Amino acid sequence: MDFGFTEEQDDLRQLVRDIMTKRATDDYLRELDEASEFPYELYDEWVKTGLLALPFPTELGGDAAGIMEFVIVVEEIGRRGYDVSLPYCAPIFNALNIVRHGTVEQLEMFIRPFLAGDIRFSISMSEAEAGSDAGAMRTTAVRNGSDYVLNGAKMWASGAGVKDTYINLYAKTDPEAPAGKGLSLFLIPNDTPGLEINKVHTLGRRMFPTTSIFLDNVRVPAENRIGGENEGWTMMMSGLELERVATSAAYLGNALTVVEEALAYAKTREQFGSPIGSFQAIAHMLADMDTSVEAARLLTYQAAWLVEQGIGDRKRISQAKLFGSETFLDVAQKGLQIMGGMGYSMETPMQRHLRAALGTTITAGTSQIQRQTIAGALGLRPDGGRRRG
Ligand SMILES: Cc1cc2nc3c(=O)[nH]c(=O)nc-3n(C[C@H](O)[C@H](O)[C@H](O)COP(=O)(O)OP(=O)(O)OC[C@H]3O[C@@H](n4cnc5c(N)ncnc54)[C@H](O)[C@@H]3O)c2cc1C
């Protein structure tokens, strides 16, 4: 068993830390958060320094880096905030899905321009009536000559309104099929006629703004369908393990920063003639925070190792996601408490960390859904024995 990193991995961590310290300053992040704006300048830097290309095959211009390297990068970006990790991770997850399921022509058409920074990707599965039960979506795509025509309404499509974005949109190509079946995946440029994209204002995660989408006879060429017709569910599920591991790494990065910031404050803020960190109530809170973040770190790295080995252990991956998000939320609440009024004020980043943390137990599979997965792996029937037909 080896808990260490290689020299190359340490160098990679330092590179990302340097880029993020220089470019993602508190002022820059505060402005983006306030304006609900995508970090275009930072994204360009990720393209320029090769960080975006890191997990892609070399024949497509990538670096073919391992899962652990990807996790290191995401954790370091997450140190500046979980919210700023999404503009890095989400486009990559979608692009990797295209690499897994696209044709040679589609890789040329979509992945090369993506790695050059010319186009970006977002994902749209959810609908107002189809959240945790994403397979219940009702947006339709009907073949018409060499095109598909899409109609319906999507909800929570984060990043769909960002410049030069192709929305990875799932729609029903067989409306008679039961929930979860008869779905297909389409890449739709976000300036396609018939699309109406509106920002949805949220408590946090504003640097990859989420949106609602209305589709009114949106025409998409059939060559923009990724994978076979009606095979969308398999595509939606593939890559989920990597996504959960990388997402857990971003929670970890942000949770580490929360502990660092709260600790620094506890050491310098004096009340009753002493640093507040010398009061046992505060010191023990910090001891607990540090301990749970270390536990989250081990679960995340273990999950990364499992995925790297090709061991698809859904239980442990869900445990990393569940514990990582709930730990992040717990330490952010405690961090804000330790900083008192300064934590609650918009002058310090602690409130942004807490707002981001509140979303992590809802997105990428809610905590309840992670517990369903874990309970199922324990041989339980947490659905009360019911199965949808
Ligand atoms: C900020 C933000 C960004 C998002 N970005 C995207 C995106 O880019 N693309 C996209 O497609 N979607 C996105 N989503 C949607 C997200 O995936 C859903 O919000 C999530 O899956 C939960 O669905 P819901 O909100 O409809 O809640 P519901 O599914 O209605 O759940 C409500 C509550 O019921 C619980 N619940 C539901 N089913 C069960 C069950 N079987 N057992 C126990 N409890 C259950 C849930 O855990 C939750 O507590 C985003 C959401 C948010 C808030």
The ligand as a Tripos MOL2 file, in Angstrom:
@<TRIPOS>MOLECULE
LIG
   53    58     1     0     0
SMALL
NO_CHARGES

@<TRIPOS>ATOM
      1 C1        -27.5430   24.0270   -9.4500 C.3       1 LIG1
      2 C2        -28.0040   22.8440  -10.2140 C.ar      1 LIG1
      3 C3        -27.3420   22.4740  -11.3740 C.ar      1 LIG1
      4 C4        -27.7760   21.3750  -12.1200 C.ar      1 LIG1
      5 N1        -27.1640   21.0850  -13.3130 N.ar      1 LIG1
      6 C5        -27.6960   20.1160  -14.1110 C.ar      1 LIG1
      7 C6        -27.1840   19.9050  -15.4360 C.ar      1 LIG1
      8 O1        -26.2220   20.5490  -15.8670 O.2       1 LIG1
      9 N2        -27.8090   19.0080  -16.2300 N.ar      1 LIG1
     10 C7        -28.8790   18.2650  -15.7960 C.ar      1 LIG1
     11 O2        -29.3790   17.4410  -16.5670 O.2       1 LIG1
     12 N3        -29.3700   18.4220  -14.5460 N.ar      1 LIG1
     13 C8        -28.8040   19.3200  -13.6900 C.ar      1 LIG1
     14 N4        -29.3270   19.5260  -12.4330 N.ar      1 LIG1
     15 C9        -30.4430   18.7140  -11.9830 C.3       1 LIG1
     16 C10       -30.0900   17.7560  -10.8670 C.3       1 LIG1
     17 O3        -29.4520   16.6420  -11.4140 O.3       1 LIG1
     18 C11       -31.4020   17.4440  -10.1340 C.3       1 LIG1
     19 O4        -31.7480   18.5970   -9.4010 O.3       1 LIG1
     20 C12       -31.2590   16.2690   -9.2130 C.3       1 LIG1
     21 O5        -31.1050   15.0750   -9.9500 O.3       1 LIG1
     22 C13       -32.4800   16.1340   -8.3000 C.3       1 LIG1
     23 O6        -33.6700   16.2380   -9.0190 O.3       1 LIG1
     24 P1        -34.8250   17.2450   -8.5230 P.3       1 LIG1
     25 O7        -34.1950   18.5390   -8.2190 O.co2     1 LIG1
     26 O8        -35.9040   17.2090   -9.5160 O.co2     1 LIG1
     27 O9        -35.3000   16.6290   -7.1640 O.3       1 LIG1
     28 P2        -36.2920   15.3810   -6.9880 P.3       1 LIG1
     29 O10       -35.8220   14.2300   -7.7840 O.co2     1 LIG1
     30 O11       -37.6850   15.8540   -7.1660 O.co2     1 LIG1
     31 O12       -36.0380   15.0520   -5.4550 O.3       1 LIG1
     32 C14       -36.6080   15.8050   -4.3940 C.3       1 LIG1
     33 C15       -36.2060   15.1240   -3.0820 C.3       1 LIG1
     34 O13       -36.6960   13.7580   -3.0680 O.3       1 LIG1
     35 C16       -35.6260   12.8520   -2.8810 C.3       1 LIG1
     36 N5        -35.8670   11.6220   -3.6520 N.ar      1 LIG1
     37 C17       -36.1710   11.5000   -4.9660 C.ar      1 LIG1
     38 N6        -36.2680   10.2100   -5.3070 N.ar      1 LIG1
     39 C18       -36.0070    9.4890   -4.1870 C.ar      1 LIG1
     40 C19       -35.9420    8.0960   -3.8840 C.ar      1 LIG1
     41 N7        -36.1430    7.1570   -4.8190 N.pl3     1 LIG1
     42 N8        -35.6410    7.7340   -2.6050 N.ar      1 LIG1
     43 C20       -35.4130    8.6660   -1.6410 C.ar      1 LIG1
     44 N9        -35.4580    9.9930   -1.8720 N.ar      1 LIG1
     45 C21       -35.7460   10.4100   -3.1270 C.ar      1 LIG1
     46 C22       -34.3930   13.5820   -3.3870 C.3       1 LIG1
     47 O14       -33.2020   13.0520   -2.8130 O.3       1 LIG1
     48 C23       -34.6880   15.0120   -2.9340 C.3       1 LIG1
     49 O15       -34.3400   15.1630   -1.5860 O.3       1 LIG1
     50 C24       -28.8780   20.6020  -11.6500 C.ar      1 LIG1
     51 C25       -29.5270   20.9570  -10.4730 C.ar      1 LIG1
     52 C26       -29.1040   22.0570   -9.7500 C.ar      1 LIG1
     53 C27       -29.8350   22.4220   -8.4880 C.3       1 LIG1
@<TRIPOS>BOND
     1     1     2 1
     2     2     3 ar
     3     2    52 ar
     4     3     4 ar
     5     4     5 ar
     6     4    50 ar
     7     5     6 ar
     8     6     7 ar
     9     6    13 1
    10     7     8 2
    11     7     9 ar
    12     9    10 ar
    13    10    11 2
    14    10    12 ar
    15    12    13 ar
    16    13    14 ar
    17    14    15 1
    18    14    50 ar
    19    15    16 1
    20    16    17 1
    21    16    18 1
    22    18    19 1
    23    18    20 1
    24    20    21 1
    25    20    22 1
    26    22    23 1
    27    23    24 1
    28    24    25 2
    29    24    26 1
    30    24    27 1
    31    27    28 1
    32    28    29 2
    33    28    30 1
    34    28    31 1
    35    31    32 1
    36    32    33 1
    37    33    34 1
    38    33    48 1
    39    34    35 1
    40    35    36 1
    41    35    46 1
    42    36    37 ar
    43    36    45 ar
    44    37    38 ar
    45    38    39 ar
    46    39    40 ar
    47    39    45 ar
    48    40    41 1
    49    40    42 ar
    50    42    43 ar
    51    43    44 ar
    52    44    45 ar
    53    46    47 1
    54    46    48 1
    55    48    49 1
    56    50    51 ar
    57    51    52 ar
    58    52    53 1
@<TRIPOS>SUBSTRUCTURE
     1 LIG1         1 GROUP 0 **** ****
